[in-house]
């Protein structure tokens, strides 16, 4: 996949590297802005709290 991406991007190796970084940043922004919030609404929140009890014998 990465080799194909590298081949289809235009320009010199430095330009390709910059384009790859920009594409990566765009994917991260897309995930955090739209995908993760949409998925969070579908996933039930889990109660991960720990109840505290007094120390010592009951």
N, C-alpha and C positions, 0 to 999 in steps of 0.2 A: 504494500500500500504506500509506504513512504517513498519507495523508489519510483513508483508511478507518479506520485505527486511531484517529486523532484524533477522528473522528466517533462511534465506538462507545464510547469511554471516557466515563464519566459525570463530571460536575462542571464547575467553572469552568476557565478556561485554566491557572491555576496548578496546580490539582489534576491536570489532564490531563498537564501537563509533568512533575510529580512521578511520576505513574503510568508515564509513558513511560520515565523514568530507571530506575525500579524494574524495569520489564520488561526493559530493556536489561541491567541488572545480573544479573537472573535468567537471562537467556540466556547471558551470559558465564560465570556459575558453572556452569550446565548443561554448557556446552562443555568447560570446563577440568576439571570433576569426572568426567564420564562419557564424553563423545564423544571427546575427544582421546586419553585413555588407551586406549579400545577400538580406535581407529584405529591407534594406535602399535603395537599388537600385530600388526596386519595388514601394516604396512609394514616391509620389510626394512631394517635399519640400514645405512647406507652408511659405508664406511671413508673418511673424509675427512682422513686424516692425511697429512702431507707428510714424506717421508723426507729426512733431512738427510745431505748428502754433504760431504766435506771440500772446502774452497775451494781453488782453484788447478788447474793442469793435472794430468791423471791420471798 
